[in-house]
Amino acid sequence: MEANHQNRALLSVEDLEVRYVLSEETVCAVNGVSFTVNKGETLGLVGETGAGKTTIAKAIMSILPDPPAKIKNGKIMYGQKDLLAMKEKEVRKIRGKKISMIFQDPMTALNPVFTVGEQIAEVVKIHENLKGKESIKRAVEMLEMVGIPGERYGEYPHQFSGGMKQRVVIAMALACNPELLIADEPTTALDVTIQAQVLEMMTKLKEQLNTAMILITHDLGIVAQMCDKVAIVYAGEIVETGSAEDIFDRPAHPYTTGLFNALPSLADDQTRLTPIHGLVPDPTALPKGCKFHTRCPYASEACEKAVPPLKETEPGHYTRCSRGRKEAT
């Protein structure tokens, strides 16, 4: 699957560092993250809550709250343009049109005093320069594309269920046929049956529109279903990255292995899950060396002294661990 996307880089994040500078402390949210998304490809950013996944997404969208957020280093290359070096006026032409985002809670993305149709039409008016009836027609088409009858154009967000609200948000995000869609935990607020419907619809629309996607989640089942590539994020760093097949079949980092071991399995006679011991480190006081060494069963003195670089264990499969795959698993 991944081979079809080679040599068509759409977005490259290079050595990104983000800090939240507070009055008494500094939160080291993102620490030297690099990855590439190719045209038509889906990259999964996976990790526990607080790993820095949403901060990465907001940095790409240029919607980090400043203050307290500060980008200390890095580039975010969209084609030949560095989004971090662009003026806000230039970024607005890309945000919503070329790069869109689906947020975790649909209620935070919808304005309760405007109809859902008006909100989709507004996006089209701003970015596609469509007026009046043309913008309404496009909004109706987008509602129908996500499985909502066009006659509900004039209804308000409170008249929709949680799953339907998320469909509206997806319609808004896709209204201008973006090249890249960032989906931040798009099904977390939905029940399991609605989750499956929304994911199936997102997959279908992505293929139909040939949209690249960054999918932010902690759900490895969703990753297996939707992603071409996976980046495992821990304490603001990517600790392992590769194709979905690499990550699921041959995990190389102890943290990745720990995530899989913590999942329930129908195949085994499991009576108890195997959790990852310890807690995610405090981002205001990160440990020296490997950020995972305080929880790692294989940690040595060397792990406490230096941050291991990402090294290639096999073509296209990288891990930030000095032990390598055989010992990590």
C-alpha positions in Angstrom: 0.0 0.0 0.0 2.7 2.5 1.0 4.7 2.0 -2.2 1.9 3.7 -4.1 2.7 7.0 -2.2 6.4 7.1 -2.6 8.2 10.2 -3.8 5.1 12.4 -3.5 5.7 14.2 -0.2 2.9 16.5 0.7 3.9 17.5 4.2 7.2 17.2 6.0 7.6 18.0 9.7 11.3 18.5 10.5 12.7 18.6 14.0 9.6 20.3 15.6 10.0 21.5 19.1 7.0 23.2 21.0 7.0 24.6 24.5 4.2 25.9 26.7 5.9 28.7 28.7 3.9 29.3 31.9 4.6 31.7 34.7 6.4 29.1 36.9 7.3 26.3 34.6 7.8 25.2 31.0 6.0 22.3 29.4 8.2 20.5 26.9 5.3 19.2 24.7 7.0 18.3 21.5 10.7 17.4 21.4 12.3 17.1 17.9 9.5 15.4 16.0 10.1 14.6 12.3 7.8 12.8 9.8 6.5 12.9 6.2 3.0 12.4 4.8 2.7 11.6 1.2 -0.2 12.3 -1.1 -3.1 10.0 -0.6 -1.5 8.4 2.4 -2.8 8.0 6.0 -0.3 8.4 8.9 -1.4 7.3 12.4 0.1 9.3 15.3 -0.4 6.9 18.3 0.3 7.4 22.0 -1.1 7.9 25.4 -2.9 11.1 26.5 -0.4 13.9 26.9 2.2 12.5 24.5 2.0 15.7 22.4 -0.1 14.4 19.4 -2.7 17.2 19.4 0.1 19.9 19.9 1.7 18.5 16.7 -1.6 18.8 14.9 -2.2 22.4 16.1 1.3 23.4 15.1 0.6 22.2 11.5 -2.7 24.1 11.5 -1.0 27.2 13.0 -3.6 27.3 15.8 -1.4 26.9 18.8 -2.4 29.4 21.6 0.3 32.0 21.7 0.9 32.7 24.6 1.7 30.2 26.2 2.8 28.0 23.2 6.1 28.8 21.6 7.6 26.9 18.6 11.3 26.7 19.6 12.6 24.9 16.5 11.7 23.1 13.3 10.0 23.4 10.0 6.6 22.3 8.7 7.0 22.1 4.9 3.8 22.0 2.8 5.2 21.3 -0.6 8.0 24.0 -0.9 6.5 26.3 1.7 7.4 26.4 5.4 4.1 27.0 7.2 6.0 28.3 10.3 7.7 31.1 8.2 4.4 32.3 6.6 2.4 35.3 7.7 -1.0 34.6 9.2 -2.8 36.0 6.1 -1.0 33.5 3.9 -1.7 30.6 6.3 -5.4 31.4 6.2 -5.4 30.7 2.5 -4.2 27.1 3.2 -6.0 26.4 6.5 -9.5 25.0 5.8 -8.9 24.9 2.1 -5.7 22.8 1.5 -5.3 21.5 5.1 -8.4 20.8 7.3 -8.9 19.4 10.8 -11.6 17.3 12.5 -11.6 18.0 16.2 -12.2 15.4 19.0 -15.5 16.9 20.2 -17.9 18.0 17.4 -19.7 20.4 19.7 -16.6 22.6 20.0 -16.4 22.8 16.2 -20.0 23.8 15.6 -21.6 27.1 16.4 -25.0 26.5 18.1 -26.6 29.7 16.7 -26.1 28.9 13.0 -27.7 26.0 11.0 -25.3 23.2 10.0 -25.9 24.1 6.3 -24.9 27.8 6.9 -21.7 26.7 8.6 -20.7 24.5 5.7 -21.7 27.2 3.2 -19.6 29.7 5.1 -16.5 27.6 4.7 -17.1 27.3 0.9 -17.8 31.1 0.6 -14.5 31.9 2.3 -12.2 29.5 0.5 -14.0 28.7 -2.8 -15.4 32.2 -3.5 -18.9 30.7 -4.1 -21.8 33.0 -3.4 -25.5 32.6 -2.6 -27.2 29.6 -4.2 -23.9 28.1 -5.3 -22.6 27.9 -1.7 -25.9 26.4 -0.5 -25.8 23.8 -3.3 -22.3 22.8 -2.3 -23.3 22.6 1.4 -26.3 20.3 0.5 -24.0 18.1 -1.6 -21.5 17.8 1.3 -24.3 16.9 3.7 -25.5 14.2 1.4 -22.0 12.9 0.8 -21.7 12.2 4.5 -25.1 10.5 4.7 -27.2 13.4 5.9 -30.4 14.3 3.9 -30.0 17.7 2.2 -33.3 18.9 3.6 -31.6 19.1 7.1 -29.5 22.0 5.8 -31.7 24.4 7.9 -31.4 22.5 11.2 -29.2 23.5 14.2 -26.5 21.4 15.8 -28.6 20.6 18.9 -31.1 18.8 16.6 -28.4 16.2 15.6 -27.1 13.2 17.5 -23.4 12.9 18.4 -22.6 10.7 15.4 -24.5 13.1 13.0 -22.7 16.1 14.5 -19.4 14.4 13.7 -20.6 13.8 10.1 -21.4 17.5 9.8 -17.9 18.4 11.0 -16.4 15.9 8.5 -18.5 17.5 5.8 -17.1 21.0 6.8 -13.6 19.7 6.7 -13.9 18.1 3.3 -16.0 20.9 1.7 -13.1 22.4 -0.1 -11.5 19.0 -1.1 -8.4 19.5 1.0 -5.1 17.7 0.2 -4.5 16.9 3.9 -7.0 16.1 6.6 -6.0 16.0 10.2 -8.4 13.9 12.3 -7.8 14.3 16.1 -9.5 11.4 17.9 -12.5 11.7 15.5 -14.6 9.0 17.1 -13.7 9.2 20.8 -16.9 11.0 21.7 -19.1 8.4 19.9 -20.5 5.0 20.9 -18.9 1.9 19.4 -21.5 1.3 16.7 -21.5 4.9 15.5 -17.6 4.8 15.6 -17.6 2.0 13.0 -20.0 3.9 10.7 -18.0 7.2 10.9 -14.7 5.4 10.3 -16.1 3.5 7.3 -17.4 6.7 5.9 -14.1 8.5 6.4 -12.2 5.7 4.6 -14.6 5.8 1.7 -14.4 9.6 1.3 -10.6 9.7 1.7 -10.3 7.2 -1.2 -12.9 9.0 -3.3 -11.2 12.4 -2.9 -7.6 11.0 -2.7 -7.0 13.0 0.5 -4.0 12.4 2.7 -4.7 12.0 6.4 -3.0 12.3 9.8 -5.1 10.3 12.2 -4.4 11.0 15.9 -5.6 8.2 18.1 -4.7 5.9 21.0 -6.9 3.1 19.5 -4.6 0.6 17.8 -7.6 -1.1 16.3 -8.5 2.0 14.3 -4.8 2.4 13.3 -4.8 -1.2 11.9 -8.0 -0.5 9.9 -7.1 2.9 8.4 -3.3 3.7 8.4 -0.6 3.1 5.8 2.2 4.4 8.2 2.4 4.7 11.9 4.4 6.9 14.3 4.4 6.0 18.0 4.7 9.1 20.1 6.0 9.1 23.7 6.8 12.2 25.8 6.8 14.5 22.8 9.1 12.2 20.7 8.6 9.7 18.0 10.0 6.5 19.4 9.1 4.2 16.5 7.8 4.7 12.9 7.2 2.5 9.9 4.5 0.9 7.8 1.5 -0.4 9.7 2.6 -3.9 8.8 6.1 -3.2 10.4 4.6 -1.8 13.6 2.0 -4.5 14.1 4.0 -7.5 13.0 7.5 -6.5 14.1 7.3 -3.9 16.9 10.9 -2.8 17.8 10.6 -0.4 20.7 9.7 -1.6 24.3 7.0 1.1 24.5 5.3 -0.1 21.3 5.5 -3.7 22.6 4.0 -2.5 25.9 1.0 -0.9 24.1 0.3 -4.2 22.3 0.7 -6.3 25.5 -1.8 -4.0 27.2 -4.5 -4.9 24.7 -7.1 -7.6 25.4 -6.9 -10.6 23.1 -9.7 -13.0 22.0 -7.1 -15.5 20.9 -5.5 -16.1 24.2 -6.8 -17.3 27.5 -6.1 -14.0 29.2 -7.3 -13.4 32.7 -5.4 -10.1 33.2 -4.0 -7.5 31.0 -0.3 -6.6 31.1 -0.1 -2.8 31.8 3.0 -0.6 31.2 4.3 0.0 34.7 4.8 3.6 35.9 3.4 6.9 34.6 4.1 9.1 31.6 6.9 11.5 32.7 6.0 15.0 33.8 6.6 17.2 30.7 7.9 20.0 32.9 10.6 17.7 34.2 11.5 15.1 31.6 14.1 12.5 32.5 17.5 12.7 30.9 18.4 10.2 28.2 15.7 7.9 26.8 12.4 9.3 28.0 11.0 5.8 28.4 13.8 4.4 30.6 11.9 5.0 33.9 9.3 2.5 32.7 11.3 0.2 30.5 12.1 -3.4 31.6 15.3 -3.4 29.5 16.7 0.0 30.7 20.5 0.2 31.3 22.8 2.9 32.6 23.4 4.0 29.0 19.7 4.6 28.5 19.7 7.2 31.4 22.6 9.2 29.9 21.9 9.8 26.2 18.8 10.1 24.0 19.1 7.3 21.5 18.7 8.4 17.8 16.1 6.9 15.5 17.8 4.0 13.8 16.7 1.9 10.9 16.0 -1.7 11.9 14.8 -2.6 8.4 14.0 -0.6 5.3 11.6 2.2 6.3 11.2 1.0 9.9 12.9 3.2 12.6 13.1 2.9 16.4 14.6 5.1 19.1 16.0 2.3 21.1 19.6 1.1 21.6 18.6 -2.6 21.9 17.0 -3.3 18.6 14.0 -5.4 17.7 15.1 -8.8 18.9 15.8 -7.7 22.4 13.0 -5.2 22.7 10.3 -7.9 22.0 
